[in-house]
Amino acid sequence: MQITGMYWGAKLLRIVEFPAAEVLGPEASADQIKGLIERHGDVFIKPMFKGGVGKKGKAGLLGRAGDVGSAMKEKARLYFAEHFHNNTLYKAEGVTFEGAVPAENEIYFSITDSTEYRAPIITITHYGGMDVEELPAEKVARIPFDPLTGLKGFVISTALKRLKAPRELISPLVQYLPKLWDLYHHYGMTTLELNPIRMSPGSNGRLLPVACDFKCALDEDDPNWKRLGLPADLDASSYSDFEQEVNQLRTYQGQSDVYVINEQGTITAMTFGGGANALVTELLGNSATISSDFGGNPPYAKMHDISRIVYKHWLEQSNVLFIIGGKANNTDIYETFRAMADALRDYFNTYGPRPLYVVVGRGGPNLIRGMGYLRDTLDSLGLPYQMFGHDSAMSEVVSFAQATDLWMAGGGREQLAQRLGIS
């Protein structure tokens, strides 16, 4: 689950008493908006999208108003705004009204897990208010820290001194930024980002860091996020029907992670293992219908349900059913292959035969027995197949699947359909 924007961000930041811009939701009345303008001078009007949607400002999806009339015009413009981001079209479901925060300095700050350091890492710069990836390396500090001791003030101080940040910025950031670790660590977050944090002059003459935009990602397998009291469907609109069906199968037994890559793809890859998922997704590109990871030794019933859902959504358009993974340590290949084969037989019994080429690459416990069961099922269904063992390079197996897809598209699909008696 991903959350962006200050409507929910401000509520979450209040848990750890981190200052945030005052925000009103789409239900705000004209009197409430007028009061917000009187307190802050101007208001920013931003469309609300479910899920993680970036680059809204660059797309012109940001309004600013100094009176109620202008604010209402911006509300009308942005309330159902559409935004195309990462090859996906999103539609807004309302707007927020956020009070302006005067400041001369803007900070970028994030906490996330680092696979390089095997530890959480902060990214910070006092050149905030823009895309951090556009900054040169010397203007951004990335520092890992020990999750057992947590994010301490000296980590923030070290990072800012390394960047030669103005002295007046360091003390308030050292005081407030460690609070964000409590939010990140205790509520099941995998990423937390504030950009910008505006350093607003306080009544005592000191600068006060005020969060003016918020992003976070929550691990739905970590029950701690449920303590935040967020609506169950907060991020649901970012999922397709297929993704929602598979996500309902999430349990502690085995992964069930899926993401739709191309709704017009022709290779449906059922992948086992994070490493295999990364390689296969990258090499298949737009040929793939989905990106998936079904490792972690799923039991027969769960693997059968997953396969049933995948087949229902993707087999009709697919040239290749690609079953791929590395050499497993604890996944019972026989159980997973038996479940996938049985689900494929059920699919043919329900929807009739489909012209499909099956490519398999796998290794692990009970591999030969599992391949034997899958082979017998494919023979009975009249489907062509090619199987590779653990001694085959995964990149070569992917290349074979791609070549098979081209062969199917170049006439092989029609030949197979004729052989299966499909008009």
N, C-alpha and C positions, 0 to 999 in steps of 0.2 A: 504494500500500500504506500502510495506517495501523496504528500500533502504540500500544496504551494499556496502562498498568499497569507495575508495577515488576519483574515477572518478567523481561521482556526489557529494560526500561528500565535496571535496575541493571547488566546486562551491558554495555549500550551506554555508559553513563556511566563505567564503569571504563576504557574505552578512553582517555578524556581525564583520568582520575584526578579525577573530580568525585565528592564524597562522596554516598552514597546509603544509604537505609534497608536494613538486612539483611533479606533476603527468602528464603523457602523456597517451593518449588513444590508441586504437588498430590501429588507422590510422597513428600513428607516423612514420616518415621516419627514415632511418638509420642515417642521419645527425642529426636529432633531438635527437635520442637516444644517439648518441655520445656526443652531447653537454650536455645532462643530466648527463652522466657519468663523463665528465670533471668537471662539477660543484659540483658533490656530491661524486665522487669516485666509488660508486657502485650503482646499481639499483636493485630494487626488481620487479619481474615479477609475477603478480597475475591474475588468470582467472576472468572474469567478469560474474557473474550470476545475472539474474533478480530476484528480491524478496529477502527475508531474508534467507541467506544460511550460516550456521556457520561451524566451525570445519574444515575449509579448510587447515589450516596449519598442523594440526595433520594428515590429509590425504595425506600430501606430495605435496599439490597443491600450492607450493610457490617456486619460483626460484630466484636466486641471481646471478648477473653477474657484472664483472668489465671491460668488453670489448663488443664491438658491436656483434662480432661473437657469443659469449656465450649467449648474450641477445636474439639473433635471434633463437638459438637452443631452449632456454626456451620458446620463443614465440610459436614455432612449437609444443612443447610438451603440452602446456597448453591452446592453442587457443580454442580447442573444447573439453576440458577436461570434464569428467563426474564425478559427486560427489553424493554419496548416503548419504542423511542426513534426519533424522526424517522419515524413511521409505519411502522416496521419492527420485527418481533419477533426478538430475538436470544436465543440459548440458550447458557448458560455451558458451558465444557468444563474444569471443575476450579476450584480456588481457589489463592490464594497466602496465605502467612502472613508478615506483615511486622512486624518489631520496632518498638515504639513509640519515638518520638523526642521527649524532653521539650524544650519551647521556649516562650518567651513571644511571639516574633514569627514571623510567617509571610509569605513573599514569593511573589508571582506573577511569573513571568518567561517570556517567549516571544520567539522569533526567527521571522520569516516574511518572505516577499517582499511588497513593497508596490507595487501598480500605480499608486498615486498618486505616489510618489516615484521609481519605477523603480529601487529599491534595497532592500536588506534593511532591516528595521526591528525594533527591540526594543520590547516593551511590558513595563513593570515597575511594581510597586507594592508597598509594604510593608504593604498591607492585603490580604494573600493569604488563602487558605483559603476563598474564596467565588468566585462568578461575577464575573469582572472587569467584565462588561458592566453589572452592577448598581451599580457604583461611579460617583460623580460624576466629571466630567472632571478636576477639579482634584486628584483622588487617584490618577490614573494618568498615567504619562509614556510617550509614544510618540515615539521618536527614530530617524530613519533614519541610516545611516552608510555609508561608502564600502566596498564589498566588496573593493576592491584593497588597502586598508590593514587591513581586518578590524575586528573588534570590540575596541576598546581600552578600557583601564581608565577613561580620562577620560570616555568616553561613559556608562559606568555611574555614575561619580561625579557627572557633571552631572545625570543623570536623578534620582538620589536626593536631591541637594541641592535640586533644583527642587521635589521633594515634601516637603522639610523632614524627611527621615527621620532618626531618631536616629543620632548620630555613630558609635555602636558597631556599627551595621549596615553602614556604608559600606565600611570597610576590608576586611572579609572578602569582601564581595560583589565589590568591585573586584578582589580577588585571584583569585576562583574563576569568576565568570560568564564572563569572556572565553574560558575553556576550552571552553565550549559552542559557540562559533563554529567551532572546529576540528572538532567532531563534525558540526555542521550543514553546513559548507562542503565538507568532504572526503569525505562519505559520501552525497551525493545527496539531502539532505533539503530539503523545501519548507516545512516547519513543525516547530518544536521548542518544546514547552511543558512547564514544570515548575510544578505548582500542587498543594500548596504546597511551597516550600522552607522547612524549619523551621530557625530559627537556634538551634542547640543549643549550650549552654555546653561549651567544650573544656577539656582538662586544663590548658592554659596560661592559662586565664582569658579567652581570646578566644572569640568566637562562631564556630561552624563551620556553614556552610550545608549542610544535608543534604536531598537530594531525596527527597520522600515520595510523589510521583505523577509520572507521565511520559506524555507523548503526543508522537508525531511522525508526519509523513507523508513518505513516500519517493517520489521520482520514478522510476518503474520504467523509464523510458526513459534514465535516467542509470546507466551500468554501475557507478558507484562504490559503490552501495548493496550490491552483491554481496560486497564486501570485508568486510561486517559478519558474514558467516557465518550469516545467518538462514535458517530452513527455507523452502523454496520455496513451501510451502502455508500460510505463516503467516497470510495475510490472505484466503485463498481462500474461506473460508466466508461472507464478506460479499458475495460475488458470486453472482448468479444463473447458471444454466446458460448463458443467452444472453450475459451479460457475459464469462464465462470463454471462450466460443467466440470472441468478437470480440477479446478481449485476447490470444489466442494469435497473432493476425495482426499484432501490433505489430512494426513495423520502422522504420528511419530514413526510409522513403518514405511520407509522408502520415500523418495522424492516424487513429486508430481508437479514439476515446474514446466510451464509451457508459455510460449509467446508467439503470436501470429506474425510471420515475416512478410509473406506475400499471399494474398487471397487468390491470386491467379497462378501460384506455383504449381510445379508438376512432380516434385520429389517430396514425399512425406517421410521425414527422418525421425524415427523413434530412437532416441539417443540415450545411452546409459553412461553417466559420469560427467562431471563438470569439465574435465579436460577434453573429452570427446566432444562435448557440446560446443565448446569454444572453437575447436578446429573445424568441425563439420559445418557449423553455422557460417564461419568465415569463408570456407571453400565453396559451399553450395551457392551462397549469395541469393539472388532473386529466384533461383530455381526452386528453393525450399519453400514449402508451405508454412512450416512451423519451426521454431527452435524449442528443444525439449531436453529434459533430464529426468529419467525415470529410474535412476540407480538407487542404491541403498537397500537392496534385497527386499523388494515389495512382495507381499504374499500373493498367492494365486488369485484370490478374489479381487484384490485391488488392481492387479495388472490386467485382469480380464475386463474390469470396468473401464480402465484407462484406454485399453485397446479398442473396446467397443465404441467409445466416444470419438477417438481419433478416426477410426474407420468411417463412422457415420458422417463426419464432417468433411473428410478429405479424400477418401478413396475414389470417389466418382471422377474427380478431375485429375488424379495422379497417374503418371506413367510408371513410377517406381515407388514401391514401399521399401524403405531403407532402414534396416534394423542394425544399429551400429553401436559399438562400445569398446572400451579397452579390455584388458585382461582383469576380470573381477577377482577380488579377494574373498568376499563373503556372499556375493549374490548367487543364488541357485539358478543357473542358466536353464536347467530343465523346467523349473516351475514357471519362470518368466516366459520361455518359449512355448510351453504348453498352453499358458493362458492366452498368449497372442495368437497361436494357431487356432485354438477353440473359438476365440472371438472372430477370427477371419472366416471360419466355417459358418458361424452363426450369421455373419454379415451376408455371405453368399446365399444362405437359406432364406434370408429376409428380403434382400434387394435383388437377388439374381447375380449371375456372374459378371465380372468386370475385367476388361483387359488390363492386366497388371503384371509387372516384372518385379520379383522380390530379390533384393540384394541383402546379404547378411554378412556382418563382420563382427566376431565376438570371441572372447576367451574367458575361461573361468571354470568353477566347479560344475560338474555334470554337463559339460559342453557337448560331448558327442551324443549323449542320450537326448539332450534338448534339440540338437540339430536333426537327429533321427526322427523325432516326433514331428518337428516342423516340416521336414522333407516329406514324410508320409502324408501330411495334411495337404501340402502344396501339390503333390502328385495326384491326390484324389480330386482336387479342384481344377486340375489341368493348367496350373500356372507355371511359367518358367521361373527359374531361380538360379542364383549363384551364391555359394557360401564360402567364406574365408575364415580361417582360424586365427589364433592369437599370434602366429608367426608371420602374418601379413601386415605390411605397413598400412596404417590407417589412411594415410594420404592416398595410397594406391587404390584402396577400396573405394574411397570417395570418388576418385577419378573414374573407376569402373562404373559407379552409379551414374555419374554424369554422362559417360559415353552411352550407357544403356538408355538414359532419358532421351538423348539425341536420336538414337536408333528407333525408339518407340515413336517419337515425334515425326520421324522421316518415313513412316510406313509400317513400322513394327506393330504399332497399336492396332492398325486395321487388320494386319495378318493374324494377330492373336485373337481379335474379336471374331474373325471369320472361323478360326479354329474352335472357339468356344461356342459358336452358334449364335452370336449376338448380332442382331440386325443393325 
